Amino acid sequence: MRYWHGHGYGPGHGPGGWGLAVMAIVSLLVVVVLVLLAIALFRYISRSRRPIPHTPGAAGVAGAGPGGTHGWGHGPTPEQVLADRFARGEIDAAEYRHRLETLRSPGGGPGGDSSEPGGG
């Protein structure tokens, strides 16, 4: 068993200089890819677990509007948008009161007012 069928690391056998360099580069690339995948997975998991801010919806009922328990989305409620328009002077007091009553009435809100053209 001295030569063991030529499968030993002796002169002329095993990886040479270029073989060692290629193995080192491939190993380094594998480690870099694994680290990048771990970072991407961590960012994905941490982003998907952010809580949705809980704000009362229209008419002050929790879960009845944007940001509520039904998760319609983020941003201001329709009443807040209306109040901002009134504060900027885009609408007058009478229009503000009329639209606020429409929002607070049953079936009010976007697409629920039958007195407007195309509302149903």
C-alpha positions as CSV (number, residue, x, y, z in Angstrom):
1,M,0.0,0.0,0.0
2,R,2.9,2.2,-0.5
3,Y,1.5,4.1,-3.5
4,W,-2.2,3.4,-2.8
5,H,-3.2,3.4,-6.5
6,G,-2.0,7.0,-7.1
7,H,-4.5,8.7,-4.9
8,G,-2.2,10.4,-2.5
9,Y,-0.9,13.9,-2.0
10,G,2.6,13.5,-3.2
11,P,4.6,15.2,-5.9
12,G,2.3,16.0,-8.8
13,H,-1.0,15.1,-7.0
14,G,-3.6,17.3,-5.4
15,P,-4.5,20.9,-6.1
16,G,-1.8,23.1,-7.4
17,G,-1.4,26.9,-7.0
18,W,-4.3,27.8,-9.3
19,G,-6.5,25.1,-7.8
20,L,-6.0,26.6,-4.3
21,A,-6.7,30.1,-5.6
22,V,-10.0,29.0,-7.3
23,M,-11.1,27.1,-4.2
24,A,-10.4,30.1,-2.0
25,I,-12.3,32.5,-4.3
26,V,-15.3,30.2,-4.6
27,S,-15.4,29.7,-0.8
28,L,-15.3,33.4,-0.3
29,L,-18.1,34.0,-2.8
30,V,-20.2,31.3,-1.1
31,V,-19.7,33.0,2.3
32,V,-20.6,36.5,0.8
33,V,-23.8,35.1,-0.8
34,L,-24.8,33.5,2.5
35,V,-24.3,36.7,4.4
36,L,-26.2,38.7,1.9
37,L,-29.1,36.2,2.0
38,A,-29.2,36.4,5.8
39,I,-29.3,40.2,5.7
40,A,-32.1,40.2,3.1
41,L,-34.1,37.7,5.1
42,F,-33.6,39.7,8.3
43,R,-34.8,42.9,6.6
44,Y,-37.8,41.2,5.0
45,I,-38.9,39.7,8.3
46,S,-38.4,43.0,10.3
47,R,-40.3,45.0,7.7
48,S,-43.2,42.7,7.6
49,R,-43.7,42.7,11.4
50,R,-44.1,46.5,11.8
51,P,-47.4,47.2,13.5
52,I,-50.1,49.1,11.6
53,P,-50.8,52.3,13.5
54,H,-54.2,52.1,15.2
55,T,-56.3,55.2,14.7
56,P,-60.1,55.5,15.1
57,G,-61.9,55.6,11.8
58,A,-64.8,57.7,10.7
59,A,-67.3,58.7,13.4
60,G,-64.7,57.7,16.1
61,V,-65.4,53.9,15.8
62,A,-62.2,51.9,16.2
63,G,-61.6,49.7,13.2
64,A,-64.1,51.6,11.0
65,G,-61.7,53.4,8.7
66,P,-58.1,53.7,7.5
67,G,-55.6,52.4,10.0
68,G,-58.2,50.5,12.0
69,T,-58.4,46.8,12.7
70,H,-59.5,46.1,9.2
71,G,-56.3,47.6,7.8
72,W,-57.7,49.7,4.9
73,G,-54.4,51.5,4.7
74,H,-52.4,54.4,6.1
75,G,-53.0,58.1,6.2
76,P,-55.5,60.6,7.4
77,T,-59.2,59.8,7.8
78,P,-61.7,61.4,5.5
79,E,-62.7,63.7,8.3
80,Q,-59.1,64.8,8.8
81,V,-58.8,65.6,5.1
82,L,-62.0,67.5,5.2
83,A,-60.9,69.5,8.2
84,D,-57.5,70.3,6.5
85,R,-59.4,71.6,3.4
86,F,-61.5,73.8,5.6
87,A,-58.5,75.1,7.5
88,R,-56.8,76.0,4.2
89,G,-59.9,77.9,3.1
90,E,-60.6,75.6,0.1
91,I,-64.2,75.1,1.3
92,D,-66.5,77.3,3.4
93,A,-68.2,76.5,6.7
94,A,-71.5,75.5,5.1
95,E,-69.9,73.1,2.7
96,Y,-67.7,71.7,5.5
97,R,-70.7,71.0,7.7
98,H,-72.7,69.4,4.9
99,R,-69.8,67.1,3.9
100,L,-69.1,66.2,7.5
101,E,-72.7,65.2,8.0
102,T,-72.5,63.2,4.9
103,L,-69.4,61.4,6.1
104,R,-70.9,60.6,9.5
105,S,-74.3,59.5,8.2
106,P,-75.0,55.8,7.6
107,G,-73.9,54.9,4.1
108,G,-71.9,58.1,3.9
109,G,-68.4,58.4,2.8
110,P,-66.9,57.7,-0.6
111,G,-69.4,56.2,-3.0
112,G,-72.2,56.0,-0.3
113,D,-74.0,59.4,-0.8
114,S,-76.9,59.0,-3.2
115,S,-77.6,62.8,-3.4
116,E,-74.4,63.4,-5.5
117,P,-74.4,62.6,-9.2
118,G,-73.2,59.0,-9.9
119,G,-73.6,58.2,-6.2
120,G,-76.2,55.4,-6.7
